[in-house]
Amino acid sequence: MIQIPKDLRYFFSGSIYSGLSSLIGLLAPLIVLPHIINTIGLTYYGISAVAFTVSIFLSLVVDFGFNISCVNKLSKTKENKSAIISNVIYAKALIFLLLIVLAIISYLILFDSKIEQKVYLTSLIIPLTSVFNMSWALQGLQRIKAWSIFQSIGFIIYVVATFLLINSPDDVLFVNLAYGIGFLSSGFFSLIYLTTSHKVFLSRLKIRAVLEEIRDSYHFFLSNVLSYATLFFLGPLTGAIISYEAAGIYSILEKIYQLMRKPLSIYQTLMLPKISGILEFDRFRALSLIRKTYPFVVFLILIQSVVIFFYKEEVIIFFTLDNVELLNRLLSISFAGILMVMANSPIVLLLMALDKKRTLMYFSLSGFVLGVILAVPLIKTYGVLGTVYTLLFIESYFAISFVFVVRKKMDTIK
């Protein structure tokens, strides 16, 4: 009987669980988006899509890089796991309380339309979910099966809530609220699991310890925020320069694009705690594990991309019957971006596991600045097509930078 090494068993079993969870996560928008768009219309969907993008950005602020720094900590420590988890929850709650005050004031000042105000305000449930999101803790404890189950529960509740709450154009207020309800529930369930199965309890609040966690994570926070802003600011910017309808068109493309990228994010989520723990004492083994496992991810992405490429129109029509020709063209161009992401993904994983916070932050900052400089003239000149050109430039910049610049520093990894 063939004996599979322990590291590979972790990869394959984790891939099955996270793959099933991600399949549910991919099916969820496929199920709800046609219903949402057909019920509230493309313009209202554009408003909710931009509000969702902004709210996810605020969630990243609440997460503050803990999803990387504290995954690394939990994967390396044998003790004080309750203290680490408690400090992160307290830190997130503090950041959320400060953030929500600024967000409410900003929304009331920026938006004259009552619909926009209400959509953005109800969308604040999304950053609230980040306070109770225990995905990072489950990943750090290498409880991939539990993480996958709770993620799936969140998506299922989201789908059910969407169909229960959204039945007319006026229900645009509930589009992002339904998502928040799903993942707020998932967070509470995962907290109960950690308490009952892993004896993780909230410890007494220690301000100094909470501030230390924030200080240790701020480089990862800046990197995460800038990376997100670099790719996802394009939707709101398209809406501001052209129209909410144009933002809605780009949002549909973005959903398909993120679908093609999904195996890469699953791989990083699955392997970060494992690689981080192994790097602590055996860097050759960590590199070897990536070399053995990453080709499976590349193969999966290529198969997935080929299928989507040959059935582009069918995929687009599933989301909307409007602007099919334009979306077909945009999607064809965006495939080049997936090739760029595949080139840099394992390097980013290593940098995160090695705690190279500053390096990631500098790359994210430079990518964001270049993206902003290019986006405005390209969108004004080429419309939504210019948005996709900007996306491709950003992905190409990251690929070239990570592959050629970071490899000069490989002596720190080997």
PLY file of the C-alpha trace (Angstrom):
ply
format ascii 1.0
element vertex 414
property float x
property float y
property float z
element edge 413
property int vertex1
property int vertex2
end_header
0.00 0.00 0.00
1.33 3.45 -0.98
2.08 5.67 2.02
1.24 9.31 1.34
3.43 11.77 3.30
1.68 13.65 6.10
2.13 17.06 4.43
0.53 15.85 1.20
-2.32 14.20 3.14
-3.01 17.58 4.73
-3.01 19.24 1.30
-5.33 16.70 -0.35
-7.79 16.39 2.54
-7.81 20.14 3.06
-8.32 20.68 -0.66
-11.38 18.43 -0.63
-13.03 20.22 2.31
-12.11 23.75 1.20
-12.97 22.82 -2.39
-16.49 21.75 -1.40
-16.90 24.91 0.67
-15.68 27.05 -2.19
-18.01 25.27 -4.59
-20.91 26.31 -2.39
-19.39 29.80 -2.26
-19.21 29.92 -6.04
-22.73 28.58 -6.50
-24.18 31.13 -4.07
-23.70 34.21 -6.33
-24.67 32.14 -9.37
-27.96 31.40 -7.61
-28.70 34.82 -6.13
-27.32 37.29 -8.71
-29.82 36.54 -11.51
-32.63 36.87 -8.96
-31.20 40.13 -7.57
-30.52 41.75 -10.97
-33.90 40.71 -12.43
-35.72 41.94 -9.31
-34.06 45.30 -8.60
-32.57 46.15 -12.03
-29.00 46.82 -13.18
-28.81 50.40 -11.87
-29.91 49.48 -8.33
-27.63 46.46 -8.52
-24.78 48.82 -9.43
-25.49 50.88 -6.27
-25.52 47.77 -4.07
-22.41 46.36 -5.79
-20.41 49.55 -5.15
-21.67 49.65 -1.54
-20.64 46.01 -1.17
-17.15 46.79 -2.48
-16.78 49.68 -0.04
-18.07 47.51 2.83
-15.63 44.70 2.04
-12.88 47.32 2.10
-14.08 48.39 5.57
-14.02 44.72 6.59
-10.36 44.61 5.62
-9.76 47.57 7.90
-11.46 45.70 10.75
-9.46 42.54 9.95
-6.31 44.68 10.16
-3.97 41.96 8.85
-4.80 39.57 11.70
-5.80 36.98 9.10
-2.09 36.67 8.25
-0.11 37.67 11.34
-2.23 35.71 13.81
-2.57 32.67 11.55
1.23 32.58 11.66
1.21 32.98 15.46
-1.38 30.26 16.07
0.41 27.82 13.76
3.69 28.28 15.68
2.56 28.48 19.32
1.47 25.66 21.60
0.16 27.83 24.42
-1.85 31.02 25.01
-4.13 30.36 22.03
-7.12 31.77 23.95
-5.15 34.94 24.70
-4.24 35.45 21.02
-7.83 34.90 19.86
-9.28 37.13 22.61
-6.89 39.98 21.86
-7.78 39.86 18.18
-11.53 39.93 18.89
-11.09 42.91 21.22
-8.88 44.69 18.67
-11.39 44.12 15.87
-14.26 45.38 18.05
-12.31 48.54 18.89
-11.47 49.21 15.23
-15.08 48.57 14.18
-16.50 51.01 16.74
-14.16 53.77 15.53
-14.79 52.94 11.89
-18.59 52.82 12.02
-18.82 56.35 13.44
-16.66 57.72 10.60
-18.57 55.67 8.01
-22.02 56.85 9.13
-20.97 60.51 9.15
-19.29 60.15 5.73
-22.31 58.45 4.12
-24.73 61.08 5.39
-22.50 63.87 4.05
-21.53 62.28 0.71
-24.91 60.97 -0.48
-27.96 63.14 -1.11
-30.04 60.23 -2.38
-31.98 58.49 0.41
-31.68 55.17 -1.42
-27.89 55.43 -1.54
-27.72 56.46 2.13
-29.88 53.52 3.20
-28.02 50.98 1.05
-24.62 52.08 2.36
-25.80 52.21 5.98
-27.38 48.75 5.93
-24.20 47.44 4.27
-22.28 48.25 7.47
-23.37 44.83 8.74
-20.59 43.44 6.50
-17.64 44.96 8.44
-19.46 43.89 11.64
-19.19 40.27 10.49
-15.39 40.66 10.50
-15.41 41.17 14.29
-16.91 37.69 14.77
-15.28 36.01 11.78
-13.19 33.15 13.19
-11.89 31.85 9.86
-8.36 33.03 10.68
-8.40 31.19 14.04
-9.66 27.95 12.49
-6.99 28.21 9.79
-4.25 28.90 12.34
-5.37 25.86 14.35
-5.38 23.91 11.05
-9.06 23.02 11.49
-9.75 23.23 7.77
-12.78 20.92 7.91
-14.49 23.09 10.54
-13.59 26.27 8.65
-15.09 24.83 5.46
-18.33 23.82 7.22
-18.87 27.25 8.77
-18.08 29.02 5.48
-20.66 26.82 3.77
-23.25 27.60 6.45
-22.67 31.31 5.89
-23.26 31.02 2.15
-26.38 28.86 2.58
-27.95 31.33 5.03
-27.04 34.16 2.61
-28.88 32.45 -0.27
-31.98 31.74 1.84
-32.04 35.29 3.23
-31.71 36.75 -0.30
-34.80 34.96 -1.60
-36.79 35.73 1.54
-35.93 39.45 1.65
-35.61 40.56 -2.00
-38.89 40.60 -3.94
-39.12 44.13 -5.43
-36.84 47.03 -6.48
-37.38 48.65 -3.06
-35.66 45.65 -1.49
-32.28 46.87 -2.77
-31.66 47.69 0.92
-31.55 43.99 1.72
-29.04 42.87 -0.94
-25.95 43.34 1.24
-27.88 42.87 4.49
-28.62 39.27 3.43
-24.90 38.64 2.95
-24.17 40.10 6.39
-26.84 37.96 8.06
-25.28 34.83 6.56
-21.75 35.49 7.74
-22.69 37.01 11.10
-24.48 33.71 11.80
-21.47 31.74 10.58
-19.18 33.73 12.90
-21.33 33.03 15.96
-21.44 29.31 15.15
-17.64 29.15 14.78
-17.21 30.95 18.13
-19.41 28.35 19.80
-17.33 25.59 18.16
-14.03 27.05 19.38
-15.43 27.37 22.90
-16.85 23.86 23.12
-14.30 21.87 21.09
-11.04 23.74 21.74
-11.72 25.33 25.12
-11.06 28.78 23.70
-12.58 31.37 26.02
-12.48 35.15 26.00
-9.79 36.22 28.44
-9.81 39.47 30.40
-9.32 42.60 28.30
-5.70 43.80 28.42
-5.32 47.06 26.53
-1.55 46.76 26.17
-1.81 43.26 24.68
-4.52 44.42 22.25
-2.42 47.37 21.12
0.58 45.03 20.63
-1.50 42.82 18.32
-2.50 45.90 16.32
1.13 47.04 16.12
2.34 43.59 15.00
-0.28 43.42 12.25
-0.27 46.91 10.77
2.17 46.12 7.93
-0.02 43.20 6.83
-3.03 45.49 7.27
-1.55 48.09 4.91
-0.61 45.38 2.43
-4.11 43.84 2.51
-5.90 47.18 2.24
-3.71 48.40 -0.60
-3.97 45.08 -2.48
-7.75 45.17 -2.17
-7.95 48.84 -3.07
-5.69 48.26 -6.08
-8.07 45.73 -7.63
-11.47 46.66 -6.20
-11.38 50.46 -6.37
-11.98 50.04 -10.10
-15.71 49.31 -9.64
-16.52 52.43 -7.59
-14.24 54.53 -9.82
-16.05 53.27 -12.92
-19.36 54.20 -11.30
-18.09 57.69 -10.43
-16.62 58.40 -13.89
-19.25 56.74 -16.10
-22.42 55.51 -14.31
-23.78 52.99 -11.82
-24.88 50.87 -14.78
-21.26 50.71 -15.97
-20.21 49.77 -12.43
-22.82 47.01 -12.52
-21.39 45.68 -15.80
-17.88 45.65 -14.36
-19.18 44.00 -11.18
-20.53 41.08 -13.22
-17.16 40.69 -14.94
-15.42 40.95 -11.56
-17.55 38.10 -10.17
-16.52 35.82 -13.05
-12.88 36.93 -12.76
-12.81 36.19 -9.02
-14.34 32.80 -9.77
-11.34 32.00 -11.98
-8.95 33.23 -9.24
-10.68 31.26 -6.50
-8.42 28.16 -6.51
-5.43 30.44 -5.80
-7.04 32.04 -2.76
-8.11 28.60 -1.51
-4.52 27.38 -1.89
-3.10 30.31 0.08
-5.73 29.94 2.82
-5.09 26.21 3.09
-1.30 26.26 2.93
-0.38 29.43 4.88
-0.61 27.88 8.39
1.13 24.70 7.21
3.98 26.45 5.38
4.37 28.96 8.20
4.74 26.20 10.78
7.21 24.19 8.65
9.38 27.21 7.76
10.06 27.64 11.45
12.38 24.60 11.43
12.75 23.24 7.85
12.71 25.69 4.91
13.70 23.07 2.33
10.67 20.95 3.30
8.39 24.00 2.97
9.68 24.83 -0.53
9.42 21.19 -1.52
5.80 21.06 -0.36
4.91 24.08 -2.50
6.66 22.56 -5.54
4.72 19.31 -5.09
1.30 20.86 -4.51
1.12 24.05 -6.60
1.07 22.25 -10.00
-2.30 20.73 -9.00
-3.68 24.25 -8.51
-2.28 25.46 -11.85
-3.82 22.47 -13.64
-7.21 23.14 -12.03
-7.16 26.83 -12.99
-6.20 26.05 -16.58
-9.02 23.50 -16.94
-11.50 25.90 -15.36
-10.37 28.82 -17.55
-10.59 26.76 -20.75
-14.16 25.70 -19.91
-15.21 29.29 -19.12
-13.47 30.59 -22.28
-15.39 28.26 -24.58
-18.69 28.91 -22.78
-18.25 32.64 -22.15
-21.56 33.68 -23.59
-23.51 31.07 -21.64
-21.80 32.15 -18.41
-22.60 35.83 -19.08
-26.23 35.16 -20.03
-26.64 33.32 -16.74
-26.00 36.64 -14.98
-27.67 39.08 -17.37
-29.21 39.35 -20.84
-27.98 42.94 -21.20
-24.62 44.06 -22.66
-23.69 40.45 -23.53
-21.42 41.44 -26.44
-19.50 43.96 -24.30
-19.12 41.52 -21.39
-17.97 38.81 -23.82
-15.19 41.10 -25.03
-14.23 42.18 -21.49
-14.09 38.58 -20.27
-11.91 37.49 -23.21
-9.36 40.19 -22.35
-9.39 39.40 -18.62
-8.04 35.85 -19.10
-4.55 37.30 -19.45
-4.81 38.56 -15.86
-5.29 35.01 -14.55
-1.96 33.96 -16.08
-0.27 36.85 -14.28
-1.80 35.88 -10.92
-0.68 32.26 -11.32
2.91 33.43 -11.71
3.10 35.33 -8.42
0.78 33.36 -6.11
3.35 30.91 -4.60
5.83 33.76 -4.02
3.18 35.76 -2.16
2.43 32.68 -0.04
6.11 32.38 0.93
6.40 36.06 1.75
3.35 35.85 4.03
4.66 32.71 5.74
8.09 34.33 6.20
6.42 37.36 7.79
7.85 39.68 5.10
5.38 42.41 5.99
7.32 45.37 4.65
8.05 43.76 1.28
4.37 42.97 0.72
3.37 46.46 1.83
5.79 48.19 -0.56
4.62 46.12 -3.53
0.96 46.78 -2.66
1.57 50.52 -2.27
3.40 50.87 -5.57
0.75 48.80 -7.38
-2.02 50.97 -5.96
-0.31 54.23 -6.94
0.34 53.02 -10.50
-3.23 51.75 -10.77
-4.73 55.07 -9.71
-2.47 57.00 -12.11
-3.56 54.83 -15.05
-7.21 54.17 -14.19
-8.71 57.65 -14.59
-7.40 58.41 -18.11
-8.03 54.84 -19.32
-11.63 54.75 -18.03
-12.35 58.24 -19.44
-10.92 57.21 -22.82
-12.14 53.61 -23.20
-15.03 53.30 -20.74
-15.44 49.93 -19.01
-12.83 48.54 -21.40
-10.36 50.96 -19.80
-11.26 49.50 -16.39
-10.21 46.05 -17.61
-7.02 47.43 -19.19
-6.13 48.90 -15.78
-6.81 45.55 -14.11
-4.48 43.77 -16.56
-1.73 46.33 -16.03
-1.93 45.92 -12.24
-1.84 42.11 -12.44
1.10 42.27 -14.88
2.98 44.69 -12.64
2.60 42.38 -9.63
3.65 39.31 -11.64
6.79 40.95 -13.04
7.72 42.51 -9.71
7.31 39.36 -7.64
8.91 36.99 -10.13
11.97 39.07 -11.01
12.54 41.28 -7.98
11.67 38.80 -5.21
13.75 36.02 -6.75
16.82 38.16 -6.16
16.09 37.72 -2.47
15.54 33.96 -2.59
18.61 33.45 -0.41
16.40 34.50 2.52
13.98 31.70 1.68
16.33 28.83 0.84
0 1
1 2
2 3
3 4
4 5
5 6
6 7
7 8
8 9
9 10
10 11
11 12
12 13
13 14
14 15
15 16
16 17
17 18
18 19
19 20
20 21
21 22
22 23
23 24
24 25
25 26
26 27
27 28
28 29
29 30
30 31
31 32
32 33
33 34
34 35
35 36
36 37
37 38
38 39
39 40
40 41
41 42
42 43
43 44
44 45
45 46
46 47
47 48
48 49
49 50
50 51
51 52
52 53
53 54
54 55
55 56
56 57
57 58
58 59
59 60
60 61
61 62
62 63
63 64
64 65
65 66
66 67
67 68
68 69
69 70
70 71
71 72
72 73
73 74
74 75
75 76
76 77
77 78
78 79
79 80
80 81
81 82
82 83
83 84
84 85
85 86
86 87
87 88
88 89
89 90
90 91
91 92
92 93
93 94
94 95
95 96
96 97
97 98
98 99
99 100
100 101
101 102
102 103
103 104
104 105
105 106
106 107
107 108
108 109
109 110
110 111
111 112
112 113
113 114
114 115
115 116
116 117
117 118
118 119
119 120
120 121
121 122
122 123
123 124
124 125
125 126
126 127
127 128
128 129
129 130
130 131
131 132
132 133
133 134
134 135
135 136
136 137
137 138
138 139
139 140
140 141
141 142
142 143
143 144
144 145
145 146
146 147
147 148
148 149
149 150
150 151
151 152
152 153
153 154
154 155
155 156
156 157
157 158
158 159
159 160
160 161
161 162
162 163
163 164
164 165
165 166
166 167
167 168
168 169
169 170
170 171
171 172
172 173
173 174
174 175
175 176
176 177
177 178
178 179
179 180
180 181
181 182
182 183
183 184
184 185
185 186
186 187
187 188
188 189
189 190
190 191
191 192
192 193
193 194
194 195
195 196
196 197
197 198
198 199
199 200
200 201
201 202
202 203
203 204
204 205
205 206
206 207
207 208
208 209
209 210
210 211
211 212
212 213
213 214
214 215
215 216
216 217
217 218
218 219
219 220
220 221
221 222
222 223
223 224
224 225
225 226
226 227
227 228
228 229
229 230
230 231
231 232
232 233
233 234
234 235
235 236
236 237
237 238
238 239
239 240
240 241
241 242
242 243
243 244
244 245
245 246
246 247
247 248
248 249
249 250
250 251
251 252
252 253
253 254
254 255
255 256
256 257
257 258
258 259
259 260
260 261
261 262
262 263
263 264
264 265
265 266
266 267
267 268
268 269
269 270
270 271
271 272
272 273
273 274
274 275
275 276
276 277
277 278
278 279
279 280
280 281
281 282
282 283
283 284
284 285
285 286
286 287
287 288
288 289
289 290
290 291
291 292
292 293
293 294
294 295
295 296
296 297
297 298
298 299
299 300
300 301
301 302
302 303
303 304
304 305
305 306
306 307
307 308
308 309
309 310
310 311
311 312
312 313
313 314
314 315
315 316
316 317
317 318
318 319
319 320
320 321
321 322
322 323
323 324
324 325
325 326
326 327
327 328
328 329
329 330
330 331
331 332
332 333
333 334
334 335
335 336
336 337
337 338
338 339
339 340
340 341
341 342
342 343
343 344
344 345
345 346
346 347
347 348
348 349
349 350
350 351
351 352
352 353
353 354
354 355
355 356
356 357
357 358
358 359
359 360
360 361
361 362
362 363
363 364
364 365
365 366
366 367
367 368
368 369
369 370
370 371
371 372
372 373
373 374
374 375
375 376
376 377
377 378
378 379
379 380
380 381
381 382
382 383
383 384
384 385
385 386
386 387
387 388
388 389
389 390
390 391
391 392
392 393
393 394
394 395
395 396
396 397
397 398
398 399
399 400
400 401
401 402
402 403
403 404
404 405
405 406
406 407
407 408
408 409
409 410
410 411
411 412
412 413
